[in-house]
Structure formats: structure tokens, C-alpha cells
Amino acid sequence: MMMSFFDQFASPSFLGIPLIAVAIALPWILFPTPPSRWLNNRLITLQTWFINRFTNQLLMPLNVGGHKWALLFASLMVFLITTNMLGLLPYTFTPTTQLSLNMGFAVPLWLATVIIGMRNQPTVALGHLLPEGTPVPLIPVLIIIETISLFIRPLALGVRLTANLTAGHLLIQLIATAVFVLLPMMPTVAILTAAVLFLLTLLEVAVAMIQAYVFVLLLSLYLQENV
């Protein structure tokens, strides 16, 4: 029984062919395409308003050089939110519960921010490894600690997103299993447990959106240090 709880995180396959590529590409098919008319419908207007608000808030602390990342950050945010939300539907697969996929997003983008900092302002980028006013005996230790913390950043990005979504899906499945087990024996307790399950599902909807926002927000903060 315990092993079956983790079957939902296994990559689906059909005739031995992995379907994770289909799960990744599916959210892009669901996005509405802007029409050629002057006046958009409500869905297109809401989507445009959300992307504009998110982009303005995210890029406000950055200088003009960081605004080149607006399209990338907005696309990544919309993709992560859509993928996380679709994964809450029954009989669906959530690609963002795979650590390999999240690390595939986190490592190249983090590395790009580091390379930009080293190329544009190497003195400032290397200065982050040593806080100002550090006593001389602590300089080697602090440089090692700051270097380790720098290289842990992409791992923290990927693990945070994976762990939060995985824990939420496991909790939903555990409580749903408890509801089905308790329903024949103790209907009242089962109804109360179902109410908890409903509240937990609402919480997971919020977590799915918040974690996507946090992922992109931390990337923008890493970019802010290097532009």
C-alpha cells in the first residue's frame, strides 16, 4: 500500500514510450490565442492583465539590463502555474514533481545569472563572496561558506518546488484513502475527514501558484545581484 502512494510520481508511458514530453507540452496547448480583432474576449484580457501585472512587479527592482529576461520569466511562471494546477486534477501526472525536470530549469537559469555577473561586473560578483568589514582570520572560512551557498542555490530551487508539490499530493492521497476506508465504518468521521480534504485541496491550489511564483522570484533576485 505504501508503494502505491508513490506510483503517481512515476513518469507515464505508452507502449514503452515515456509520455512526460506530452505532459510538458500540454499546458501550452490550453492557452488561448489572441484573436486578430481589436477587442479581446474576457479570457484573453484576464490573461494579459495577469502577465503584465506579474512582469511589472517582478522586474521593478531590476535595472534596464534585466528587463531582457521579462519574456523568459513570464513564460516560466505561466508554465509552472499551469503544470502545477493541472497536476491537481484526478488521473493526471505532474511533471514538476520530478526533481530532474526542476533541476533542468534551475541549473541553467542560475548559471546564466552567474555568467552574466562574471562577464559584466566581475569585481562586484566576486565581492559577494566576502562581506565588507570581515576580520582577516575569518576571510578564508567565509569565502568557502559563501561559495558553497552560491552553488547550493539551484539545488534549493529544484528541491523546494519538488518537495512542496510531492508532499501536497501525498497528503491528498492519504486523506482521500482514509475517507474511503472510514466511510463504511464511521460515516460521521468520514464526512469530517472529507471536509479536511476539501480544505487541503484549496491549500494545495494556493501552494501550486505560490511555489511557481517563488521559483521565478528567486531567479529574479539572483539576476538582480548580477546586473
N, C-alpha and C positions, 0 to 999 in steps of 0.2 A: 504494500500500500504506500509506503513512504517513497519508493522509487517512482511510482506512478505520478506523484505530485510534480516531479521534475521532468516528466515526459513533455509537458507543454513548452519547455525551453529547448527541446531538440529541433534542429532545423528540419522542416518538412521536405519530403522527396517524393517523386512520382516516377516509377519505373527506374529507380536508382539515380534519377537526376535531381539534384538539390533545387528547391524552389525558393531559396532565400532571395535570389535575384528578382523573382516575381513579387515577393513581399516588399522589397525595397522600391521597386518601380511603381507599385500600385498606387501609393499616395499621390504621385504626380498626375495620374490619370483622372483623379477625382477633383482636381482643382478646376474651377470654372474658367473658361477662356473669355477674355474681354471681347465684347462684340465690336463691330465696326460702326455702330450707331453712336451718336453724340451723347445720348443719355443711357447710362448703365442701369442694370437692374439692382435690386436691393442687395443681393448676394455679392455681386462684384463691388458695389460701393462699400459694403462692410469689410470685405477682404482688403480693398485698397486702403481704407481708413486704418485698419489694424496694422498693416505693414508699414504705413507711413508713421504712425504713432510709435511703433516699436523701433523703427530705424532712427527717428529723431531722438528718442530717449537714449538709445544705445550709443549713438555717435556724438552726443552732445559734449562729453568730456574730451573727445579726441580732436586733434588739430586737422587741418585740411588734408594732410597726407594720409591720415587714417580713414578718410571718407571713401577711399577707393575700395574698402572692404565692405561697403554697405550692401551690395548685391549678394556677396557671399554669406554674410551674417544673416540677412533676411531670408535667403533661401534655406540655409541650415536650420534656422528657427522654425520656419513653416514645416519643413520636412520632419524635424524631430517631434513637433507637436502632433502632426497628423499621424505619424507612425505610432507614437505612444497612445494616442486616443483610439486608433483602430485596434491596437492590441488589447484593449479592454472589452472588445466585443467577444461573444462566445465563439468558440471554434476558430479562433484566429491565432496567428503567430506574430510575436513582437520581435522584429529584428534587433531593436535596441536593448534587449535583454542579453544579447551576445557581447561578451567583453571584446572579442576580436573586432567586431564592427565599430564599437565605440572608440577603441584604441586606434582604429583606422581613421577615424575622424579627428581624434585628439592629437595624435603624434604629429602628423604633417602640418596641421594648423599651428600648433605650438612651436614646432621647429621653424615655420615660416616667420613667426613673430621674432624669434631669437635671431634668425639670419638677417632680418631687416634691421634689427637693433645693432648687430655687429657691423653691418655694412654702412649704415647711415651715421651712427654715433657710437663708435666702439668704446670711447672713453666712458661715456655715461652708462652703456650697457655693462661694462666690466665693473663700473663703480657700484652697481647694485650688489655685487658680491661682498663688499666691505662697507659697512655703515660708517658714517663720518664720526670721528672722535673715538674710535675704538682703541683701547690700550694696546701697546705694541705686543705684549706677550700673548694676547688673545687673537691677533691677526691671523695666524695660520689656522687656528681652530674655526674661527668664524668664516673664513673663506671656504673651508671644507663643508661646513654646515650649510652655507648659502648655496654652494654648488649642488649639494645633494637635494636641497629643497627645490632648486631650479629644475632638476631632472625628474623630480617626483611629480611635478605639475601635470604632465599629460596622463600619468598613471592615476592621479587623483581625479582628473576629469572623467576618464573612462570608467573607473571603479564606482564613482559616485552615481553616475547615471545607471549603470548596470545593477548595482546593489539596491537602489531605491525601487526600481521597477520590478526586479525579481522578488524582493520582499513583499511588495504590494500584491503581486499576482499569487504568491504562495499563501498569504493571509486570506485573500478572497477565496481561494480553492479550499483551504482548511475550514473556514467558517461555512462555506456552502456545503461541504461534506457533512459537517456537524448538523446542519439544518435537516438534511435528508435522513440522517441517522436518528435524530431526535423526534422527527415528525410522527412516526407511528407510536412511539412510547410516551412522549411528553409534548403534546401539541402546543401548550402554552409556552413552554421554554423554547420550542422550535420557532414560534412566531416572534418572540423577543430576539432570538438569535438572527432571524431574517431581517428584523429592523436594524440590528447592528451591522449586518451585511450590506444593507442599503446605504447606511451612513458611511461605511468603509468604502463603498464603491464611489460615492461622491468625493470622499477624501482622495481616492486614487485618481480621479479625474483632475483634481487640483494638483496633485503631485506630478501627473504626466505633463501638465502645462508648466509648472514651476521648474521642474528639472530641466526641461528644454530651454527655458529662459536662463537658468543659472549656468548651463553649459556654454551658451553663447555669450552671456555676460562676463564670465571669467576669461573667455578668449579675448573679448574686447579689452579687459583690464590688462591682460598680458601684452596686447598690442599697444595700449596706452603707455606702457613703460618703455617701449622701444621705438616710438615715432616722435 
